[in-house]
Amino acid sequence: MAWNPNMAMDTDGKRKADYVKKLHQKVRENIEKRTEENMRKANKGRRQIVFEPGDWAWVHMRKERFPAQRRSKLLPRGDGPFQVLQCINENSYKLDLPGEYNISASFNVSDLSPFDVGFDLGTNRFEERGNDANQLVDLANTKQDSLELSIRPITRARAKRFRESLSALVEQAWEKATKELGEPTRSVFNLLEA
């Protein structure tokens, strides 16, 4: 069989075309894989907030959108709650805004935060939940050095440890006096004063 140069070029070209197609496929898969990894990392700390029509939401007032309400840094940064009228898409919602705002009623979900109807605005948000009564601390669990006042400034945490240790010491002295004397008398108070 005679050598045909066109035939050799055709097989070589087909091989190169197959190689380029495979290379493009690998690159495309690699790009998709990296995109998914980057999305997962970027969305790691985000939480998806979904509002239904009828829900209540607070509105974050941006300076660009609410110039009259944000003319001073001392004015509130949010307003509401407003009722959600319609879900435009998963990222934007239409709210029932009063006419005094004179702006569009559609907001991005990043400018909205859910309104908890059961939340009592009269309570202090910085207090922890649970029993607020003063609870005495066992002296064995407290450090003896917390009763020593240092030269360093007294912080709230150090003052709290000192108060707990002192309360536990008084409680321990009280229990010891009631065990030894039965009914605490004036001598117990003298012991505590010393």
Phi, psi and omega in degrees: 000138183276152181280125180251113182298328179295324181291320179294320180292323180296315180291322178293320178293320179295320179296317178295320179296318177297319180296316180293321178296316178296320179297317178297320179296316179296318180296316179299315178297319180295319178296317179297319180297314180294322179297316178296319178297315179296321177296317180298317179293318182292325182266010185301312183267358183276148175239141182272124179252125180241127177253142175255154175302130183104344177288162178250144183215147172274149180246129173275123184268109177278151181299323183293326187265330181237068185295325182288324182277343182241035182284346179227148181287349180271349179284157181299148180267350181224166178211160178138195004279152177239149182275139177280123180269319188208145173263109181288309169207186185293349184248350181219148185222152177256129183249161177270084181271144173291161184290345184292343182279329179054043176225171177295145183271003179266135184229148172286151183295337178291339178267002182243147172223144185294146177258122179269113185293328183280357183283129180269117183287345180280345182276157178277122185286344183271348178280144177281156179283159175116198184286122181266000181294151177291122181252130181283144183258138178294132184295331179294331181274346180267156180272139179294327183289349179285346176278345179276130177274127181265172180285335181296159180298148180271115177270172179298319181294317180293321178294322178294316178298320179296315180297317179296318180295319180294318178297319179294323178294317177296317179298318179294318178295321179297313179297319180296319180292320180290330177288318183283319188257352184082268178268129180297132180245192181296333181293331177294317179294323176295323179295319181290328180290331184287000000 
